[in-house]
Structures are given as C-alpha cells and as structure tokens.
Amino acid sequence: MDTKSKANRAGIIFILLLIVSGVILMYRGNDATILAIEKKDGILTAEQIKLAFDSVGGRMVTEAVKEGQQIKSGDLIMELDPTDTNLSIEKLKAQIAQLDAQINSTSGSMQLNFFQARNDEQQSFRQIDSQRALVDSAKATLTNAEIDYNRKLDLVNSGAIAKSQLDDATMALNVAKANVQTQQQALERLLAGARDSGRTDSISLPTIEKERATARNMQNDIAALNQQKKALEVQLQELEIAKGRLKLHAPEDGKILSVLQKKGEMVSPNTPVVLLETKRIYYDIYVSEEQAVKLHEGDEIICKTVAGEKKVPGTIRLMTQAPGFADLKQSREQGQADLSAFQVRIYINPDAEVLAGQTVSVEF
C-alpha cells in the first residue's frame, strides 16, 4: 500500500472518530457543566456556638478548659468569683430570719391580746353582774325607805309620833335615792355605752371590741411582714440562680476551638468567653430546579468522602432558594437566570466517623 492510501485511510478514521465523539457528546455530555450537574461537592462543616455567662459577670477564678480539648455535656468550663454573691445571699438569709422572728413575735402578741380581751370581757361581765346586784339592792333599800317614810308621815299627821322621826325617815329616803343613782351610774360606767339587754353574756362592750380590733389589726401587720418575707425570698432565689450561673458548663459534647477570656480577667455579662465546635456536622450543596423537585426535607442522602471514598448517610434538614450567584445565567436578558439554584443543607448522622473540613461528593 502506497503512502497516499495510508494517508487517506488515516484521514477517514480520524473523521469517523470525530463524528462518533460528536454524537456521544451530543447525547451524553461530559463537559464541565454536565459533570457539575451530575456531581455535587460540599465541605463538612461543624456548627459552632459561643458560650457566655448568662446575665452575670465578675472576675474569672477558674479556667477549666484549653483550646482543642474535647469536652462532654455538663463539664465545667469556667467559674467566676462567687464572693459578692455569697455575701448577698447570707445578708438576705439574715433579713428573712429577722422577719420570721418579727412574725412570730407579732403572732404571739396577737394571741395574747385576744386572750386578754376575753379575760377582760369575763371580768367586766362579772363586775356588771355584781354592780347590777348593788343596783337592785339599792332599789330595794329605796323601796323600804319610801314605805317607812309614808308610814311615819301618816303617824305624824295623826300625832302618834314626833316630827323628828319623820325627818329621820326623810333623810333615809334621800340617802336611798342617792344610793340608787350612784349605783346606776356605776353600772353605766361599766357598760360604757353598751345596751343592757339583761343577759350579761350577750352584751357587746365597746372597750372589749376595741381590744379585739387592736388584736385583729395585728393580723394585717403579720400579713405585711409575710409579704416582705416573700419579696426577700424571691430575691434570695434570684441570687441562688445567679450563683449557679457563675459556673459555666458545657451544653453539649464538642471541642474547644477558642478561649476568649483568661483566668483573672473581668468578664462582662452575656459576653462570649468560649467558642465550642459541636458534633452537629452538615454540608451544603446547590442543585438545579429539576433536581430540587425530586428532593424533600427529611429525605436521606448518601454522600461519599473524597478522601477514602467512605459512604456517609445524612438527612436533608433545609431546602431553600439559593443566592443569586448560584443561578445558571446564559441567554436570558437583563441578567435573569435560565435556571434557579436551590441550597440543600444535609446533616450527617451523629455516629458517622468523619472530620469537619472534609470534602464530600453527592452524585445524582
């Protein structure tokens, strides 16, 4: 075969190869764009949280962690100086104890006043009974004096006795009248304006009611003291909570990435002091509209690590429209996207043995 025939044959083979390659590329593209649609890469990212002392501040006295240290949920991370809080707690406890003593003292005085009122009432009733008996006796004496006077008056008129005896009877009558009036006034003083019903035990004496009112008013004093005690107990609870917050504990397992405050420094309330890397690891991929409609939140996705090609299961937690930079823009006018992209966030299973920062790949 001459050189020209060989050249013709080589040319024909080359043309056939170009045609076959073109057909293959036309029906199954393997360019960068097609490969980017079929294969999605993401970087494993661990969620990070900033830890701070909740609403309390002070000087740090304990720094229990270092950068890079693995910690468990509940481990002590830092502690602030509790001296001032402890003193405030002791002061409040002393004030509460003082109020307890005042409440007990006032309660005892109130019970004593009620007892004294009952005792005074019984004594007053007995005095009223005694005075009522004196009034009745004085009235009886008056009646006898009136009878004696009337009899002697008749005898004087008939000349049977001397007028001097009538004068004695008159004097005795006047004395009896004065005595009745005196005893009646004494009874009224004992009643002190109360209505005498005839039944001593049913009489409501104003002086006794005043004593009872004074005793009942002490109940208001006790109620006020109890309210003050409750207010102090609330303050004590707040201080106890604040004391508990002086110790910062790990909320979950993770790794200390950065310690932002050091031992001996003053820490402000709610200021981050530690950056913690959690065990919650995720990665983001961006998919087209055609791929997004086939995915749903909660679906399981299997990715593969680039290093070692290890299969790692995960769950779609979030699907949302991606920022404009991820859209595919080619031919539409005014910068409109030909295809909108969607951001898909996938959280891997907690027991997967992977490291944050690894590259993973998802094939569609």
Helices and strands as residue ranges (DSSP letters): H 3-27, H 32-38, E 39-43, E 45-52, E 58-63, E 70-71, E 76-80, H 83-157, H 163-191, G 200-202, H 206-245, E 247-249, E 254-259, E 266-267, E 272-288, H 289-292, E 300-305, E 311-321, G 324-326, G 333-335, E 341-348, E 359-363
